[in-house]
Amino acid sequence: MAVEVEIRSFISKGKYEELIGFFKKEGEFVNEDDQETYYFDAPFDLRIQKNNFFSKVWMKGGNIHDEAREETEIRFDRNYFERLEKMFLALGYNVQIKWFRKRHDFKWQGIDVSVDFTKGYGYIIEFEKICEENEKENILETLKEKMQTLEIPLTSREEFDQKFSYYKENWRELVAG
């Protein structure tokens, strides 16, 4: 079974701009994307997203900010986003959080790299690789080593959990301005 292994760190606005330039030069530019993501109040991690290319529904196993999680994703035409929201609301799920993100995606040394700005949340770099369950520990170590080569300290899960909880409680005010 394939799992998503990912690590992420908060970065400054200056580091965000520096990294976009670095990966455009040293990596392979994949795309730039504007994403609107809704998290639902399901007993599992259930989301819908509209981006520049398509809409999708996805569900992740485990807990948010886990380093390795099973992921199921179904893509739709971009114009189906409102219908997806309507369907999940009709099923009794409420929108818990809305994210508004600008994402820059790259491939770099066999890793999927995202350099993000999420309104009201901050600047983040994320390294991700899909692998088999038995490879996840080795892949995790490789991702951490690559992050160190860029002199980016890893943000602890506790810090992400605290920031996420704060955003979850205050996202309406944080994205209003």
C-alpha positions as CSV (number, residue, x, y, z in Angstrom):
1,M,0.0,0.0,0.0
2,A,1.4,3.4,-1.0
3,V,1.8,6.1,1.7
4,E,2.6,9.8,1.5
5,V,5.7,10.7,3.4
6,E,6.0,14.4,4.0
7,I,7.8,16.9,6.1
8,R,7.2,20.7,6.3
9,S,8.6,23.8,8.0
10,F,7.4,27.3,8.5
11,I,9.7,29.8,6.7
12,S,9.9,33.6,6.5
13,K,8.6,35.6,3.6
14,G,12.3,36.3,2.5
15,K,13.1,32.5,2.6
16,Y,9.9,31.8,0.7
17,E,11.0,34.2,-2.1
18,E,14.6,32.8,-2.0
19,L,13.4,29.2,-2.3
20,I,11.2,29.9,-5.2
21,G,14.2,31.3,-7.1
22,F,16.4,28.4,-6.0
23,F,14.0,25.7,-7.1
24,K,13.3,27.5,-10.4
25,K,17.1,27.3,-11.1
26,E,18.1,24.0,-9.4
27,G,14.9,22.0,-9.8
28,E,12.1,21.4,-12.3
29,F,9.3,23.9,-12.1
30,V,6.0,22.0,-12.2
31,N,3.3,24.7,-11.7
32,E,2.0,27.6,-9.8
33,D,-1.4,27.2,-8.3
34,D,-4.1,29.0,-6.4
35,Q,-5.9,26.6,-4.1
36,E,-9.1,26.9,-2.1
37,T,-9.5,24.0,0.3
38,Y,-12.3,23.1,2.7
39,Y,-11.8,20.8,5.6
40,F,-15.0,19.1,6.8
41,D,-15.9,18.1,10.4
42,A,-15.8,14.3,9.6
43,P,-14.4,11.7,11.9
44,F,-11.5,11.5,9.5
45,D,-9.5,14.0,7.4
46,L,-11.9,14.8,4.6
47,R,-11.4,17.8,2.2
48,I,-12.4,19.2,-1.1
49,Q,-10.3,21.6,-3.1
50,K,-10.5,23.8,-6.2
51,N,-7.3,24.8,-7.8
52,N,-6.3,26.3,-11.2
53,F,-6.6,22.9,-12.9
54,F,-9.3,20.7,-11.3
55,S,-11.4,20.1,-8.2
56,K,-10.9,17.1,-5.9
57,V,-12.1,15.2,-2.9
58,W,-9.5,13.6,-0.8
59,M,-9.3,11.7,2.4
60,K,-6.2,11.0,4.5
61,G,-5.7,8.4,7.1
62,G,-3.9,9.0,10.4
63,N,-3.7,12.4,12.0
64,I,-3.0,15.8,10.6
65,H,0.7,16.6,10.6
66,D,1.7,12.9,10.7
67,E,4.8,12.3,8.7
68,A,3.3,9.3,6.8
69,R,-0.4,8.9,5.9
70,E,-2.5,6.8,3.5
71,E,-4.2,9.1,1.0
72,T,-7.2,8.6,-1.3
73,E,-8.0,11.3,-3.9
74,I,-10.6,11.6,-6.6
75,R,-10.4,14.4,-9.2
76,F,-13.2,16.2,-10.9
77,D,-13.7,19.1,-13.4
78,R,-12.8,22.4,-11.7
79,N,-16.4,23.6,-12.1
80,Y,-17.7,20.8,-9.8
81,F,-16.3,22.4,-6.6
82,E,-19.6,24.0,-5.5
83,R,-21.5,20.8,-6.2
84,L,-19.0,18.8,-4.1
85,E,-19.5,21.3,-1.2
86,K,-23.2,21.1,-1.6
87,M,-23.1,17.3,-1.5
88,F,-21.0,17.1,1.6
89,L,-23.2,19.6,3.4
90,A,-26.3,17.6,2.4
91,L,-24.6,14.5,3.9
92,G,-24.3,16.4,7.2
93,Y,-20.7,17.5,7.1
94,N,-20.0,21.1,8.0
95,V,-17.1,23.2,6.7
96,Q,-14.6,23.4,9.6
97,I,-11.8,25.4,7.9
98,K,-11.2,27.2,4.6
99,W,-7.6,27.6,3.3
100,F,-6.6,30.0,0.6
101,R,-3.2,29.1,-0.6
102,K,-0.7,30.2,-3.3
103,R,1.5,27.1,-4.1
104,H,4.6,26.7,-6.2
105,D,5.4,23.1,-7.1
106,F,8.8,21.7,-8.1
107,K,10.6,18.4,-8.6
108,W,14.0,18.4,-7.0
109,Q,16.4,15.5,-6.6
110,G,13.5,13.0,-6.8
111,I,11.3,14.9,-4.3
112,D,8.1,16.8,-4.7
113,V,8.6,20.2,-3.3
114,S,5.9,22.8,-2.5
115,V,6.6,26.4,-1.5
116,D,3.4,27.9,-0.1
117,F,1.8,31.0,1.2
118,T,-1.5,30.4,3.0
119,K,-3.5,33.5,3.8
120,G,-3.7,34.0,7.6
121,Y,-1.5,31.0,8.3
122,G,2.0,31.7,6.8
123,Y,4.8,30.6,4.6
124,I,5.7,26.9,4.4
125,I,8.0,24.6,2.5
126,E,6.9,20.9,2.1
127,F,8.9,17.9,0.9
128,E,6.8,14.9,-0.2
129,K,7.4,11.5,-1.6
130,I,5.0,8.6,-2.2
131,C,6.4,5.2,-1.3
132,E,5.5,1.7,-0.1
133,E,4.8,1.2,3.6
134,N,8.1,-0.6,4.2
135,E,10.1,2.3,2.7
136,K,8.6,5.1,4.8
137,E,11.3,5.4,7.5
138,N,14.2,5.6,4.9
139,I,12.3,8.1,2.8
140,L,11.6,10.2,5.9
141,E,15.3,10.3,6.8
142,T,16.2,11.3,3.2
143,L,13.6,14.1,3.2
144,K,15.0,15.4,6.6
145,E,18.6,15.3,5.2
146,K,17.5,17.3,2.1
147,M,15.8,19.9,4.3
148,Q,19.0,20.2,6.3
149,T,21.1,20.8,3.1
150,L,18.9,23.9,2.5
151,E,19.6,25.1,6.1
152,I,15.9,25.0,6.9
153,P,15.2,23.9,10.5
154,L,12.3,21.4,10.8
155,T,9.2,22.8,12.5
156,S,8.0,20.5,15.3
157,R,4.7,18.7,15.0
158,E,3.7,20.5,18.2
159,E,4.2,23.9,16.7
160,F,2.2,22.9,13.6
161,D,-0.5,21.5,15.8
162,Q,-0.7,24.8,17.8
163,K,-0.7,27.0,14.7
164,F,-3.3,24.8,13.1
165,S,-5.5,24.9,16.2
166,Y,-5.2,28.7,16.3
167,Y,-6.1,28.9,12.6
168,K,-9.0,26.5,13.1
169,E,-10.5,28.8,15.8
170,N,-9.8,32.1,14.0
171,W,-9.6,31.4,10.3
172,R,-12.6,33.7,9.5
173,E,-10.9,36.7,11.0
174,L,-7.4,35.7,9.7
175,V,-8.5,35.6,6.1
176,A,-10.9,38.6,6.2
177,G,-8.2,41.2,5.7
